[in-house]
Amino acid sequence: MGGCSAERAVSLESGRAVAGALEEDGADVVRIEIGPDTDALRALAGARIDVAFLALHGRFGEDGCVQGLLELLRVPYTGSGVLASALAMDKLKAKELFRFHNVPTPPYYVVDTRLDADELAEAHGYFGFPAIVKPRREGSSIGVSRVENLGELAAALRSARRFDASALVERCVSGKEIAVGLLEGRVLGAIEIAPRGGLYDYAAKYGPGRAEYFLPARLGVTRIQGVLNLAERAAAAVGTRGAARVDLIVTEGQNEYVLEVNTLPGMTPQSLLPKIAHAAGYDFVELCHAMLRSAGLDSERHAAHASMEAREETAATSFEADEAAPAYAATVQRDRSVSPSQRSRTA
């Protein structure tokens, strides 16, 4: 828990909540706090743990880095694997995957260089306002701004680029903000978020009384089923495992848009996944244990998959040989019924 990203405070709160719940339930918990000056490899290698419950958020914790270390150490961990974590954390790559898999997502473009006023006006072109600006690789809505004109856009880009060299400019789509929780690929439910200030930013997420929550979401049965299916498709496009959260916008019309996939959702009292899981019948301790049961290693999963494919290929080859054997036997029997001279000519 902890980490080096702008989400360190949230990560510490998540880690303490999970550790406390598991300790109260009798588990032997080792709290490993990682910070900017921590040798993460030495800290993890020296902890002698059987499984790592990842309560890290943001860069270096949710982007595949720590997952890669745990793969090398052969320590199973919760959440998604190295590649899925990296893809989900990178908003540009995630959106490219969504488009490839026909998962609707708001239009966007990326700014990765400093632009003067004229260059920014040309880059933005007819994209229109309002727009949402966010760092390309951050979470918890850190560095996110809603802008109404070019002046605000320039300021928002400067703010976003304090957290990342690249910023994403996204079309602002009006509608209900919905979060869908998943556990091992199974949808748990959906919650609606109504931020009192209009934008669900870091302050709205973690400040008391800054947002209202509706569980279940205020959507019709058919509409909610479509939202849940879309969330499943988005998570599958990225390749998540374990617990995940998919954030969407649902418009007044018939459109739903995926904003992002979160591979290590927050586990604080204000976090959305525990709220969704509670409505689905999981108390906090049960949710933590379910996440622990889903822990694993990419390398083991890939090896198991390759082994299964090899067994299936061997079985298929054996079946083909068995099918061919009667035909070969029949040929031999027929050959024995002809004369020696005929057999010589046949050979």
C-alpha positions as CSV (number, residue, x, y, z in Angstrom):
1,M,0.0,0.0,0.0
2,G,1.0,3.6,-0.3
3,G,3.0,3.9,-3.5
4,C,4.6,6.9,-5.2
5,S,1.7,8.3,-7.2
6,A,-0.6,11.2,-6.5
7,E,-3.1,8.6,-5.1
8,R,-0.8,7.6,-2.2
9,A,-3.2,8.9,0.5
10,V,-6.1,6.9,-1.0
11,S,-3.9,3.8,-1.3
12,L,-2.9,4.0,2.4
13,E,-6.5,4.3,3.4
14,S,-7.5,1.3,1.2
15,G,-4.6,-0.8,2.6
16,R,-5.4,0.0,6.2
17,A,-9.1,-0.9,5.6
18,V,-8.3,-4.2,4.0
19,A,-5.6,-5.1,6.5
20,G,-7.8,-4.3,9.4
21,A,-10.7,-6.3,8.1
22,L,-8.6,-9.4,7.4
23,E,-6.8,-9.2,10.7
24,E,-10.1,-9.0,12.6
25,D,-11.1,-12.2,10.7
26,G,-8.0,-14.0,11.9
27,A,-5.7,-13.7,8.9
28,D,-1.9,-13.3,9.3
29,V,-1.4,-9.9,7.6
30,V,2.0,-8.2,6.8
31,R,1.6,-4.5,6.0
32,I,4.1,-3.5,3.4
33,E,4.1,0.3,2.8
34,I,5.9,1.4,-0.3
35,G,7.0,5.0,-0.8
36,P,9.2,7.1,-3.0
37,D,12.4,6.1,-1.2
38,T,11.4,2.4,-0.8
39,D,13.3,-0.4,-2.6
40,A,10.1,-2.2,-3.7
41,L,11.9,-5.3,-4.8
42,R,13.8,-5.7,-1.5
43,A,10.6,-4.9,0.5
44,L,8.5,-7.5,-1.3
45,A,11.2,-10.2,-1.4
46,G,12.0,-9.8,2.3
47,A,8.3,-10.0,3.4
48,R,8.0,-13.7,2.9
49,I,4.3,-13.6,2.0
50,D,2.1,-16.2,0.4
51,V,0.0,-13.8,-1.5
52,A,0.0,-10.0,-2.1
53,F,-3.2,-8.1,-1.7
54,L,-2.6,-5.0,-3.8
55,A,-4.0,-1.8,-2.4
56,L,-1.9,0.4,-4.6
57,H,-3.5,3.0,-6.8
58,G,-2.0,5.1,-9.7
59,R,1.3,5.0,-11.4
60,F,3.9,2.3,-10.3
61,G,1.2,0.4,-8.4
62,E,-1.7,0.0,-10.8
63,D,0.2,0.2,-14.1
64,G,1.9,-3.2,-14.2
65,C,5.2,-2.3,-12.5
66,V,4.6,-3.9,-9.1
67,Q,2.7,-6.7,-10.8
68,G,5.9,-7.4,-12.8
69,L,8.0,-7.5,-9.7
70,L,5.6,-10.1,-8.1
71,E,5.7,-12.2,-11.2
72,L,9.5,-12.3,-10.9
73,L,9.2,-13.2,-7.2
74,R,6.6,-15.8,-8.0
75,V,4.2,-14.3,-5.4
76,P,0.5,-14.5,-6.5
77,Y,-1.3,-11.1,-6.3
78,T,-4.8,-9.7,-6.5
79,G,-6.1,-7.7,-9.4
80,S,-5.2,-7.8,-13.1
81,G,-2.0,-9.0,-14.6
82,V,0.9,-7.0,-16.0
83,L,-0.4,-6.2,-19.5
84,A,-4.0,-5.6,-18.5
85,S,-2.9,-3.3,-15.7
86,A,-0.7,-1.3,-18.0
87,L,-3.3,-1.0,-20.7
88,A,-6.1,0.1,-18.4
89,M,-3.9,2.7,-16.7
90,D,-3.0,4.3,-20.1
91,K,-6.2,6.1,-21.1
92,L,-5.1,6.4,-24.7
93,K,-4.3,2.7,-25.1
94,A,-7.5,1.7,-23.3
95,K,-9.6,3.9,-25.6
96,E,-7.8,2.4,-28.6
97,L,-8.8,-1.1,-27.3
98,F,-12.4,0.0,-26.8
99,R,-12.6,1.2,-30.4
100,F,-11.1,-2.0,-31.7
101,H,-13.6,-4.0,-29.8
102,N,-16.6,-1.8,-30.7
103,V,-17.0,-0.5,-27.2
104,P,-18.3,3.1,-27.4
105,T,-16.2,5.7,-25.7
106,P,-16.3,9.6,-26.0
107,P,-14.3,11.2,-28.8
108,Y,-10.8,12.4,-27.8
109,Y,-7.4,13.6,-28.8
110,V,-4.0,13.6,-27.1
111,V,-1.8,16.6,-26.4
112,D,1.8,15.6,-25.6
113,T,3.7,18.8,-26.4
114,R,3.5,22.4,-25.3
115,L,1.2,24.4,-27.6
116,D,0.9,28.2,-27.9
117,A,-2.5,29.8,-28.2
118,D,-2.6,29.5,-32.0
119,E,-1.4,25.9,-32.1
120,L,-3.9,24.9,-29.4
121,A,-6.8,26.6,-31.3
122,E,-5.7,24.7,-34.4
123,A,-5.3,21.4,-32.6
124,H,-8.7,21.7,-30.9
125,G,-10.3,22.8,-34.2
126,Y,-14.0,22.0,-34.3
127,F,-13.9,19.6,-31.4
128,G,-16.1,21.9,-29.4
129,F,-16.9,22.7,-25.8
130,P,-17.4,21.7,-23.1
131,A,-14.5,19.2,-22.9
132,I,-12.8,17.2,-20.2
133,V,-9.1,17.3,-19.7
134,K,-7.2,14.6,-17.8
135,P,-3.7,13.2,-17.4
136,R,-3.1,10.2,-19.7
137,R,-1.9,8.0,-16.9
138,E,-3.5,8.9,-13.6
139,G,-6.5,7.8,-11.5
140,S,-9.0,9.0,-8.9
141,S,-9.8,11.9,-11.2
142,I,-6.6,13.6,-10.2
143,G,-5.8,16.5,-12.5
144,V,-9.2,16.3,-14.2
145,S,-10.9,19.6,-15.4
146,R,-14.0,20.5,-17.3
147,V,-13.3,23.4,-19.7
148,E,-15.6,25.8,-21.6
149,N,-13.2,27.7,-23.8
150,L,-9.7,27.8,-25.2
151,G,-8.3,29.8,-22.2
152,E,-9.6,27.2,-19.7
153,L,-8.3,24.4,-22.0
154,A,-4.8,25.9,-21.9
155,A,-4.9,26.1,-18.1
156,A,-6.3,22.6,-17.8
157,L,-3.6,21.2,-20.0
158,R,-0.9,22.8,-17.9
159,S,-2.5,21.3,-14.8
160,A,-2.9,17.8,-16.3
161,R,0.7,17.8,-17.5
162,R,1.9,18.3,-13.9
163,F,1.0,14.6,-13.5
164,D,1.9,13.2,-16.9
165,A,3.8,14.3,-20.0
166,S,0.6,13.6,-22.1
167,A,-2.9,14.8,-21.5
168,L,-6.2,13.5,-22.9
169,V,-8.9,15.9,-24.2
170,E,-12.2,14.2,-24.2
171,R,-15.7,15.2,-25.5
172,C,-17.9,16.1,-22.5
173,V,-20.9,13.8,-22.7
174,S,-23.9,14.8,-20.5
175,G,-25.6,12.0,-18.7
176,K,-25.7,9.9,-15.5
177,E,-22.3,8.7,-14.2
178,I,-22.5,4.9,-13.6
179,A,-19.9,2.6,-12.1
180,V,-20.2,-1.2,-12.5
181,G,-18.4,-3.6,-10.2
182,L,-17.0,-6.9,-11.4
183,L,-15.5,-9.9,-9.6
184,E,-13.7,-12.6,-11.6
185,G,-15.6,-11.5,-14.7
186,R,-19.0,-11.6,-13.0
187,V,-21.0,-8.4,-12.8
188,L,-21.9,-7.5,-9.2
189,G,-24.1,-4.5,-10.0
190,A,-24.1,-0.8,-10.9
191,I,-24.2,2.4,-8.8
192,E,-25.1,5.9,-9.9
193,I,-23.0,8.8,-8.8
194,A,-24.5,12.4,-8.7
195,P,-21.7,14.8,-7.8
196,R,-23.1,18.0,-6.1
197,G,-20.6,20.2,-7.9
198,G,-21.2,18.7,-11.4
199,L,-17.8,17.1,-11.9
200,Y,-16.8,13.8,-10.1
201,D,-13.3,14.9,-9.4
202,Y,-10.9,13.9,-6.5
203,A,-12.7,16.3,-4.1
204,A,-16.1,14.9,-5.0
205,K,-14.9,11.3,-4.6
206,Y,-13.3,11.6,-1.2
207,G,-14.8,14.7,0.4
208,P,-17.7,14.1,2.7
209,G,-21.1,15.0,1.3
210,R,-19.7,16.0,-2.1
211,A,-21.8,13.4,-4.0
212,E,-25.0,11.4,-3.8
213,Y,-25.1,7.7,-4.6
214,F,-28.0,5.6,-5.9
215,L,-27.9,1.9,-5.6
216,P,-29.3,0.4,-7.7
217,A,-28.8,3.0,-10.4
218,R,-31.9,4.9,-11.5
219,L,-32.3,3.2,-14.8
220,G,-34.9,0.9,-16.3
221,V,-34.4,-2.8,-16.3
222,T,-33.6,-3.1,-20.0
223,R,-31.3,-0.1,-19.9
224,I,-29.4,-1.4,-16.8
225,Q,-28.9,-4.7,-18.5
226,G,-27.3,-3.0,-21.5
227,V,-25.0,-1.1,-19.2
228,L,-23.9,-4.2,-17.4
229,N,-23.2,-6.0,-20.7
230,L,-21.2,-3.0,-22.0
231,A,-19.1,-3.0,-18.8
232,E,-18.4,-6.7,-19.2
233,R,-17.2,-6.1,-22.8
234,A,-15.0,-3.2,-21.7
235,A,-13.3,-5.3,-19.0
236,A,-12.9,-8.2,-21.4
237,A,-11.3,-5.9,-24.0
238,V,-8.6,-4.8,-21.5
239,G,-8.3,-8.4,-20.1
240,T,-9.0,-7.8,-16.4
241,R,-9.1,-10.5,-13.7
242,G,-10.1,-10.4,-10.1
243,A,-12.0,-7.3,-9.0
244,A,-12.5,-4.4,-11.4
245,R,-14.6,-1.3,-11.8
246,V,-15.9,0.1,-15.1
247,D,-16.9,3.8,-15.3
248,L,-19.5,4.9,-17.8
249,I,-21.8,7.7,-18.9
250,V,-25.4,6.9,-19.7
251,T,-27.2,9.6,-21.7
252,E,-30.8,10.6,-21.7
253,G,-31.1,9.0,-25.2
254,Q,-30.1,5.5,-25.9
255,N,-26.3,5.9,-25.8
256,E,-23.8,4.6,-23.2
257,Y,-20.1,5.4,-23.2
258,V,-17.3,3.7,-21.4
259,L,-14.9,6.2,-19.7
260,E,-12.3,3.8,-18.2
261,V,-11.6,0.5,-16.6
262,N,-10.1,0.5,-13.1
263,T,-8.1,-2.7,-12.3
264,L,-7.4,-1.9,-8.6
265,P,-10.6,-0.2,-7.3
266,G,-10.4,1.8,-4.1
267,M,-11.3,-0.1,-0.9
268,T,-11.9,2.9,1.4
269,P,-15.3,3.5,3.1
270,Q,-16.1,6.0,0.4
271,S,-15.1,3.7,-2.5
272,L,-17.6,2.4,-5.0
273,L,-16.7,-1.3,-5.3
274,P,-17.4,-2.1,-1.6
275,K,-20.8,-0.3,-1.9
276,I,-21.7,-2.3,-5.0
277,A,-20.5,-5.6,-3.5
278,H,-22.4,-4.9,-0.3
279,A,-25.6,-4.6,-2.3
280,A,-24.7,-7.9,-4.0
281,G,-24.5,-9.7,-0.7
282,Y,-20.8,-9.3,0.2
283,D,-19.8,-7.7,3.4
284,F,-16.3,-6.0,3.4
285,V,-14.5,-9.0,4.8
286,E,-16.2,-11.4,2.4
287,L,-15.2,-9.1,-0.5
288,C,-11.6,-9.1,0.7
289,H,-11.5,-12.9,0.9
290,A,-13.1,-13.2,-2.6
291,M,-10.4,-10.9,-4.0
292,L,-7.7,-13.0,-2.3
293,R,-9.2,-16.2,-3.8
294,S,-8.8,-14.6,-7.3
295,A,-5.1,-13.9,-6.8
296,G,-2.7,-15.5,-9.2
297,L,0.2,-15.1,-11.6
298,D,0.1,-14.3,-15.3
299,S,3.0,-16.8,-15.8
300,E,1.1,-19.7,-14.2
301,R,-2.1,-18.9,-16.1
302,H,-0.3,-18.7,-19.4
303,A,1.5,-22.0,-18.6
304,A,-1.7,-23.7,-17.6
305,H,-3.4,-22.5,-20.8
306,A,-0.5,-23.7,-23.0
307,S,-0.5,-27.1,-21.2
308,M,-4.3,-27.4,-21.8
309,E,-3.9,-26.6,-25.4
310,A,-1.1,-29.1,-25.7
311,R,-3.2,-31.8,-24.1
312,E,-6.1,-31.0,-26.4
313,E,-3.8,-31.2,-29.5
314,T,-2.4,-34.5,-28.3
315,A,-5.9,-35.9,-27.8
316,A,-7.0,-34.7,-31.2
317,T,-4.0,-36.3,-32.8
318,S,-4.7,-39.6,-31.0
319,F,-8.3,-39.5,-32.1
320,E,-7.3,-39.0,-35.7
321,A,-4.8,-41.9,-35.5
322,D,-7.6,-44.1,-34.0
323,E,-9.9,-43.1,-36.8
324,A,-7.3,-43.9,-39.4
325,A,-6.4,-47.4,-38.0
326,P,-9.5,-49.3,-39.2
327,A,-8.9,-48.0,-42.7
328,Y,-5.3,-49.1,-42.6
329,A,-6.3,-52.6,-41.3
330,A,-8.9,-52.9,-44.1
331,T,-6.2,-52.1,-46.7
332,V,-3.9,-54.7,-45.3
333,Q,-6.6,-57.3,-45.4
334,R,-7.4,-56.5,-49.0
335,D,-3.7,-56.6,-49.9
336,R,-3.5,-60.1,-48.4
337,S,-6.3,-61.3,-50.7
338,V,-4.4,-60.6,-53.9
339,S,-1.6,-62.6,-55.6
340,P,2.1,-62.0,-54.8
341,S,2.6,-60.5,-58.3
342,Q,-0.3,-58.1,-57.8
343,R,1.0,-57.1,-54.4
344,S,4.4,-56.4,-56.0
345,R,2.9,-54.1,-58.6
346,T,0.8,-52.3,-55.9
347,A,3.9,-51.6,-53.8
